[in-house]
Amino acid sequence: MPQGDKSSYTDKQKRQAEHIEESYEKKGVSHDEAEKRAWATVNKQDGGGKKSGSGRGK
């Protein structure tokens, strides 16, 4: 998977990143920086893209 590919994220994670990005842009942060911060926040919260398999986290 190439860097920057968002296909492994769930729809919920994508929506969260979009919402966070919009919040940063309202505060005057540039679009590129807002996008970077938003995805960094989603990654920190969820540990990256979606995880497959039942019983994860055991």
C-alpha positions as CSV (number, residue, x, y, z in Angstrom):
1,M,0.0,0.0,0.0
2,P,1.6,3.3,-1.1
3,Q,2.0,6.1,1.4
4,G,-1.0,8.3,1.6
5,D,-3.4,5.5,0.6
6,K,-6.6,5.8,2.7
7,S,-8.3,2.6,1.4
8,S,-7.6,0.7,4.6
9,Y,-9.6,3.1,6.8
10,T,-13.2,2.6,7.7
11,D,-15.9,5.1,6.6
12,K,-16.1,6.2,10.2
13,Q,-12.4,7.0,10.3
14,K,-12.6,8.9,7.1
15,R,-15.5,11.0,8.4
16,Q,-13.7,11.7,11.6
17,A,-10.6,12.8,9.7
18,E,-12.7,15.1,7.5
19,H,-14.4,16.7,10.5
20,I,-11.1,17.2,12.3
21,E,-9.6,18.7,9.1
22,E,-12.5,21.2,8.8
23,S,-12.0,22.2,12.4
24,Y,-8.3,23.0,11.8
25,E,-9.1,24.9,8.7
26,K,-11.6,27.1,10.6
27,K,-8.8,27.9,13.0
28,G,-6.6,29.2,10.1
29,V,-4.4,26.1,9.5
30,S,-3.5,25.5,5.8
31,H,-5.4,22.7,4.0
32,D,-2.3,20.4,3.7
33,E,-1.3,20.9,7.4
34,A,-4.9,20.4,8.5
35,E,-5.1,17.1,6.6
36,K,-1.9,15.9,8.1
37,R,-3.0,16.7,11.6
38,A,-6.4,15.1,11.1
39,W,-5.0,11.8,9.9
40,A,-2.4,11.8,12.7
41,T,-5.2,12.3,15.2
42,V,-7.2,9.4,13.7
43,N,-4.1,7.2,13.7
44,K,-3.4,8.1,17.3
45,Q,-7.0,7.3,18.4
46,D,-7.5,4.1,16.5
47,G,-4.0,2.8,15.8
48,G,-4.2,3.2,12.0
49,G,-6.5,1.5,9.4
50,K,-9.2,-1.0,10.1
51,K,-8.2,-4.3,11.6
52,S,-9.7,-7.6,10.4
53,G,-10.4,-10.8,12.2
54,S,-12.6,-11.7,15.1
55,G,-11.2,-11.6,18.6
56,R,-8.6,-8.9,18.0
57,G,-7.2,-7.2,21.1
58,K,-7.0,-10.4,23.1
